[in-house]
């Protein structure tokens, strides 16, 4: 059976050269980077080289990079770190953020902080004017993702960052999905804090980083030693850090060409679905979206049923965020975009990768159409509208 992996937004395969570097620092270069002897110095050198590589990938200073256990911890460190340092205040975020941001903000509300959750339009776009209107005298932080993990919409981060800078308010961005997919320059984007994760860019799981602009002080999440300039205590995950650094450098080096090739197969998939399957909604901005993302709602059928049908033919996709793929509720992102619950339940996210080929997409299209037809024939909702006759093929946008 042919296997096609179209779930790169959930995680990516580790590059062979990254895996080799991780293995070397697990087995041979195993020193503690805080030790003064040569074994420790080798480990410290590897950590600092990785820090420089990650910094270059976002046009930042190496000293501004704090290594974490992943994107979730980076989001928590940014938001909780600012909030606890301030002691009180108001936070602005959006309704379509990753749950690492939303749940952190909800927890802070129980501690007395005020949070505004901004709406988005039908494309999943946060409007800068809404951010400006939401900022108050006591606003301590704005947290807006660089690009949405489910529908791929790219946010106007530089514009939001400029207005936050004018108002003297810190801006954090969850860039876990954008890192490695889009060119990121923390200075041009006017961000003060930015979260990334290694396993979205062909690196190992369990390692990420937070960019912290010089001069910003955060309250730590944990207490212990003085690691990471006292911002994240604990012996550094040297193999993971090395893997993140190498993956970041590789992804940055091949970014323009890889983005073009991924966009080409993504668009091939979007066209193919539009031409062969009726009653389909393309979610997110049709143009201003991540090069690897294509998210659809298929009317009269549940997303989980589609995923199981695809999996039986060796095709991997997802229904929204991998972090909530077991949930029965429809995607909070799609609901915030105005899609009705019954339509949102039929969502499937396809995310291509650096190795996805045109032949892979043709195979997926050959499987997907018949699978949708078969599932719809079993749907009572589809039977109810059968008298209307089939609609012409073609994707549409809801709203």
C-alpha positions as CSV (number, residue, x, y, z in Angstrom):
1,X,0.0,0.0,0.0
2,X,1.2,3.5,-0.9
3,X,1.7,5.8,2.1
4,X,1.3,9.5,1.9
5,X,1.9,11.7,4.9
6,X,-0.1,15.0,4.8
7,X,0.0,15.9,8.5
8,X,3.2,17.9,8.7
9,X,1.4,20.6,10.7
10,X,1.1,18.1,13.5
11,X,4.7,16.9,13.3
12,X,7.4,16.3,10.8
13,X,9.9,13.5,10.2
14,X,13.3,14.1,11.7
15,X,15.9,14.9,9.0
16,X,18.7,12.2,8.8
17,X,21.5,14.7,9.5
18,X,19.5,16.1,12.4
19,X,19.0,12.6,13.8
20,X,22.7,11.9,13.5
21,X,23.6,15.1,15.4
22,X,21.1,14.3,18.1
23,X,22.5,10.7,18.4
24,X,26.1,12.0,18.7
25,X,25.2,14.3,21.6
26,X,23.2,11.5,23.3
27,X,26.1,8.9,23.1
28,X,29.4,10.6,22.6
29,X,29.2,14.3,23.4
30,X,27.3,13.7,26.6
31,X,28.8,16.3,29.0
32,X,26.8,18.6,31.2
33,X,27.1,22.1,29.6
34,X,27.4,23.6,33.1
35,X,30.5,21.6,33.9
36,X,33.9,23.2,33.6
37,X,35.8,20.3,32.3
38,X,36.4,19.6,28.6
39,X,33.3,17.3,28.3
40,X,31.1,20.2,29.7
41,X,32.8,22.7,27.5
42,X,32.1,20.7,24.4
43,X,28.4,20.5,25.4
44,X,28.3,24.2,26.1
45,X,29.9,25.0,22.7
46,X,27.2,22.9,21.0
47,X,24.4,24.6,22.9
48,X,25.7,28.1,22.0
49,X,26.2,27.2,18.4
50,X,22.6,26.0,18.2
51,X,21.5,29.2,19.9
52,X,23.2,31.2,17.2
53,X,21.6,29.1,14.5
54,X,18.1,29.5,15.9
55,X,18.7,33.3,16.3
56,X,19.9,33.6,12.7
57,X,16.7,31.9,11.4
58,X,14.6,34.8,12.9
59,X,17.2,37.6,12.5
60,X,17.7,37.9,16.3
61,X,20.6,38.1,18.7
62,X,21.7,34.8,20.1
63,X,21.4,36.1,23.7
64,X,17.7,36.6,23.1
65,X,17.0,32.8,22.6
66,X,15.7,30.8,25.6
67,X,15.5,27.0,25.1
68,X,12.3,25.3,26.3
69,X,10.7,21.9,26.1
70,X,8.6,23.0,23.1
71,X,6.1,25.6,21.8
72,X,3.6,25.1,24.7
73,X,6.2,25.9,27.3
74,X,7.5,28.8,25.3
75,X,3.9,30.2,25.1
76,X,3.4,29.7,28.8
77,X,6.8,31.3,29.7
78,X,6.0,34.4,27.5
79,X,2.5,35.0,28.8
80,X,2.8,33.9,32.4
81,X,6.3,35.4,32.6
82,X,5.0,38.9,31.6
83,X,1.8,38.6,33.7
84,X,3.5,37.5,36.9
85,X,6.2,40.1,36.4
86,X,3.6,42.8,36.1
87,X,1.4,41.4,38.9
88,X,-1.8,42.6,37.4
89,X,-3.3,43.9,34.2
90,X,-5.0,43.3,30.9
91,X,-4.1,40.9,28.1
92,X,-5.3,40.9,24.5
93,X,-5.4,37.7,22.4
94,X,-7.6,36.2,19.7
95,X,-10.3,33.5,19.7
96,X,-8.3,31.3,17.3
97,X,-5.1,31.0,19.2
98,X,-3.5,27.6,20.0
99,X,-4.8,26.2,23.3
100,X,-1.4,26.7,24.8
101,X,-2.2,30.4,24.6
102,X,-5.9,30.3,25.2
103,X,-5.8,28.0,28.3
104,X,-2.9,30.0,29.8
105,X,-5.0,33.2,29.4
106,X,-8.0,31.5,30.9
107,X,-5.9,30.4,33.9
108,X,-4.6,33.9,34.4
109,X,-8.2,35.1,34.5
110,X,-8.8,33.0,37.6
111,X,-5.8,34.9,39.1
112,X,-7.4,38.3,38.6
113,X,-6.0,39.3,35.2
114,X,-8.4,40.6,32.5
115,X,-8.4,39.1,29.0
116,X,-9.9,40.2,25.8
117,X,-10.4,37.5,23.2
118,X,-10.7,39.2,19.8
119,X,-12.9,37.9,17.0
120,X,-11.7,37.1,13.5
121,X,-13.3,37.4,10.1
122,X,-14.5,34.6,7.9
123,X,-10.9,34.1,6.6
124,X,-9.6,33.7,10.2
125,X,-7.9,37.1,10.1
126,X,-7.3,39.3,13.1
127,X,-7.9,42.9,12.2
128,X,-5.2,45.4,13.5
129,X,-7.9,48.0,14.2
130,X,-9.6,45.5,16.6
131,X,-6.3,45.1,18.4
132,X,-5.9,48.9,18.6
133,X,-9.4,49.3,20.0
134,X,-8.9,46.6,22.6
135,X,-5.7,48.0,24.1
136,X,-6.3,49.8,27.4
137,X,-4.3,51.8,29.8
138,X,-3.6,48.7,31.9
139,X,-2.8,46.3,28.9
140,X,0.4,44.5,29.6
141,X,0.6,42.1,26.6
142,X,-0.9,41.3,23.2
143,X,-0.5,37.7,22.0
144,X,-1.4,37.0,18.4
145,X,-0.1,34.0,16.4
146,X,1.9,34.5,13.3
147,X,-0.2,32.0,11.3
148,X,-3.0,29.8,12.3
149,X,-2.2,26.1,12.9
150,X,-5.6,24.8,11.5
151,X,-6.5,27.0,8.6
152,X,-3.1,28.5,7.7
153,X,-4.2,32.1,7.6
154,X,-1.2,34.4,8.0
155,X,-1.8,37.3,10.4
156,X,-0.8,41.0,9.8
157,X,1.8,40.7,12.6
158,X,4.1,43.5,11.5
159,X,1.2,46.0,11.5
160,X,-0.1,44.7,14.9
161,X,3.5,44.9,16.2
162,X,3.9,48.5,15.1
163,X,0.8,49.7,16.8
164,X,1.7,47.7,20.0
165,X,5.1,49.4,19.9
166,X,3.5,52.8,19.6
167,X,1.3,52.1,22.6
168,X,4.1,50.8,24.7
169,X,2.5,47.3,24.9
170,X,4.5,44.1,24.6
171,X,3.7,41.7,21.7
172,X,4.1,37.9,21.9
173,X,3.5,35.7,18.9
174,X,3.1,32.0,18.7
175,X,5.1,31.3,15.5
176,X,5.2,27.5,15.9
177,X,3.5,27.0,12.5
178,X,5.1,29.9,10.7
179,X,8.7,29.1,11.7
180,X,10.4,27.3,8.8
181,X,7.4,28.1,6.5
182,X,7.7,31.9,6.3
183,X,10.7,34.3,6.5
184,X,10.6,35.7,10.0
185,X,12.5,38.8,11.2
186,X,11.7,39.7,14.8
187,X,12.8,43.3,14.2
188,X,10.7,43.8,11.1
189,X,7.7,42.2,12.8
190,X,8.0,44.4,15.9
191,X,7.6,41.3,18.2
192,X,8.9,41.3,21.7
193,X,8.5,37.6,22.4
194,X,8.1,34.7,19.9
195,X,7.6,31.0,20.4
196,X,8.9,28.2,18.1
197,X,9.1,24.4,18.2
198,X,11.6,21.9,16.7
199,X,9.3,19.1,15.7
200,X,7.4,21.3,13.2
201,X,10.7,21.9,11.3
202,X,12.1,18.4,10.9
203,X,13.7,18.4,14.3
204,X,13.2,16.3,17.5
205,X,10.2,16.5,19.8
206,X,10.5,17.9,23.3
207,X,12.5,21.0,22.4
208,X,11.5,24.6,21.5
209,X,12.6,28.1,22.1
210,X,11.3,31.5,23.1
211,X,12.7,34.7,21.6
212,X,12.9,37.4,24.3
213,X,13.8,40.9,23.2
214,X,16.7,42.5,25.1
215,X,15.5,44.4,28.1
216,X,12.3,42.4,28.7
217,X,12.3,40.6,32.1
218,X,10.1,37.6,32.7
219,X,9.1,35.8,35.9
220,X,10.2,32.2,35.5
221,X,7.8,29.3,35.5
222,X,10.1,27.2,37.5
223,X,12.8,27.7,40.1
224,X,16.2,26.0,40.4
225,X,19.6,26.8,38.9
226,X,20.7,29.7,36.9
227,X,20.3,28.0,33.5
228,X,19.3,30.0,30.4
229,X,20.2,33.3,32.1
230,X,17.9,32.4,35.0
231,X,14.9,32.3,32.7
232,X,14.5,28.5,32.5
233,X,16.2,26.4,35.1
234,X,17.2,22.8,34.6
235,X,20.1,21.0,32.9
236,X,19.8,21.8,29.2
237,X,18.5,19.2,26.8
238,X,21.7,19.2,24.7
239,X,20.7,16.6,22.1
240,X,17.4,18.4,21.5
241,X,19.0,21.8,21.4
242,X,21.5,20.7,18.9
243,X,18.7,19.1,16.8
244,X,16.7,22.3,16.8
245,X,19.7,24.4,15.8
246,X,20.6,22.2,12.9
247,X,17.0,21.9,11.7
248,X,16.5,25.6,11.9
249,X,19.6,26.3,9.8
250,X,18.6,23.7,7.2
251,X,15.1,25.0,7.0
252,X,16.2,28.6,6.7
253,X,18.7,27.8,4.0
254,X,16.1,26.0,1.8
255,X,13.1,28.2,2.7
256,X,12.4,30.1,-0.6
257,X,12.6,27.0,-2.8
258,X,10.8,24.7,-0.4
259,X,8.0,27.2,0.2
260,X,7.4,27.4,-3.6
261,X,7.4,23.6,-4.1
262,X,5.0,23.1,-1.1
263,X,2.6,25.8,-2.4
264,X,2.6,24.1,-5.8
265,X,1.4,20.7,-4.5
266,X,-0.9,22.4,-2.0
267,X,-2.6,24.3,-4.9
268,X,-2.7,21.1,-6.9
269,X,-4.7,19.5,-4.0
270,X,-7.0,22.5,-3.7
271,X,-7.7,22.6,-7.4
272,X,-8.2,18.8,-7.6
273,X,-10.7,18.8,-4.7
274,X,-12.6,21.7,-6.2
275,X,-12.9,20.0,-9.5
276,X,-13.9,16.6,-8.3
277,X,-15.9,16.9,-5.1
278,X,-19.1,18.9,-4.6
279,X,-20.2,20.7,-1.4
280,X,-16.7,21.6,-0.2
281,X,-15.6,24.7,1.7
282,X,-12.0,25.9,1.6
283,X,-11.3,27.3,5.0
284,X,-8.9,30.2,5.7
285,X,-7.6,33.0,3.4
286,X,-7.4,31.6,-0.1
287,X,-4.1,33.5,-0.8
288,X,-2.6,34.7,2.4
289,X,-2.0,31.3,3.9
290,X,0.9,29.0,4.9
291,X,2.4,27.3,1.9
292,X,1.8,23.8,3.4
293,X,-1.8,24.2,4.5
294,X,-5.1,23.3,2.9
295,X,-8.1,23.0,5.2
296,X,-11.6,21.9,4.0
297,X,-15.0,21.2,5.3
298,X,-16.9,18.5,3.5
299,X,-20.7,18.9,3.9
300,X,-22.8,15.9,5.1
301,X,-19.9,13.9,6.5
302,X,-17.8,14.0,9.6
303,X,-14.1,14.7,9.5
304,X,-13.2,11.7,11.7
305,X,-14.9,9.3,9.2
306,X,-12.9,10.9,6.4
307,X,-9.7,10.5,8.3
308,X,-10.4,6.8,9.0
309,X,-11.2,6.2,5.3
310,X,-8.0,7.9,4.2
311,X,-5.9,6.0,6.8
312,X,-7.2,2.7,5.5
313,X,-5.5,3.7,2.2
314,X,-2.3,4.8,3.8
315,X,-3.0,8.5,3.8
316,X,-2.4,10.6,6.9
317,X,-4.3,13.9,7.5
318,X,-5.9,15.5,10.5
319,X,-9.1,17.1,11.7
320,X,-8.0,20.5,13.0
321,X,-5.2,20.7,15.6
322,X,-3.4,17.5,16.5
323,X,-3.6,18.6,20.2
324,X,-7.4,18.4,20.1
325,X,-7.9,15.7,17.5
326,X,-9.7,13.5,20.0
327,X,-12.3,16.1,20.9
328,X,-15.9,15.7,20.0
329,X,-16.6,19.5,19.8
330,X,-16.0,21.2,16.5
331,X,-12.8,23.3,16.0
332,X,-12.9,26.5,18.0
333,X,-11.1,28.1,15.1
334,X,-13.8,27.3,12.6
335,X,-16.5,28.3,15.0
336,X,-14.8,31.6,15.6
337,X,-14.7,32.1,11.8
338,X,-18.5,31.8,11.7
339,X,-18.9,28.3,10.4
340,X,-22.0,26.4,11.7
341,X,-21.2,23.5,13.9
342,X,-22.5,20.8,11.5
343,X,-20.2,22.1,8.8
344,X,-17.2,22.5,11.1
345,X,-17.6,18.9,12.1
346,X,-16.6,17.9,8.6
347,X,-13.2,19.6,8.6
348,X,-10.0,18.0,7.4
349,X,-6.6,19.6,7.4
350,X,-4.0,18.5,4.8
351,X,-0.5,19.8,5.4
352,X,2.1,19.0,2.8
353,X,5.8,18.7,3.5
354,X,9.2,19.1,1.8
355,X,8.9,15.6,0.3
356,X,5.3,15.7,-0.9
357,X,5.1,15.1,-4.7
358,X,2.6,15.7,-7.4
359,X,2.1,11.9,-7.6
360,X,1.3,11.8,-3.9
361,X,-1.5,14.4,-4.5
362,X,-2.9,12.5,-7.4
363,X,-3.1,9.4,-5.2
364,X,-4.9,11.3,-2.5
365,X,-7.4,12.8,-5.0
366,X,-8.0,9.3,-6.4
367,X,-8.9,8.0,-2.9
368,X,-10.6,11.1,-1.4
369,X,-13.4,11.5,-3.9
370,X,-14.8,7.9,-3.8
371,X,-14.4,8.0,0.0
372,X,-16.5,11.1,0.3
373,X,-19.2,9.7,-2.0
374,X,-19.3,6.5,0.0
375,X,-19.6,8.2,3.3
376,X,-22.3,10.6,2.1
377,X,-24.4,7.8,0.9
378,X,-24.5,6.6,4.5
379,X,-25.4,10.1,5.8
380,X,-29.1,10.8,6.6
381,X,-28.4,14.5,6.1
382,X,-27.2,13.9,2.6
383,X,-30.2,11.7,1.8
384,X,-32.5,14.6,2.9
385,X,-31.0,16.9,0.3
386,X,-30.7,14.3,-2.5
387,X,-33.9,15.7,-4.1
388,X,-32.1,19.0,-4.8
389,X,-29.7,17.2,-7.1
390,X,-25.9,17.3,-6.9
391,X,-24.1,20.6,-6.8
392,X,-21.4,21.4,-9.3
393,X,-17.9,20.8,-8.1
394,X,-15.7,23.6,-6.8
395,X,-14.5,24.9,-3.5
396,X,-16.1,27.9,-1.9
397,X,-15.5,30.0,1.1
398,X,-18.0,30.1,3.9
399,X,-19.1,33.6,5.0
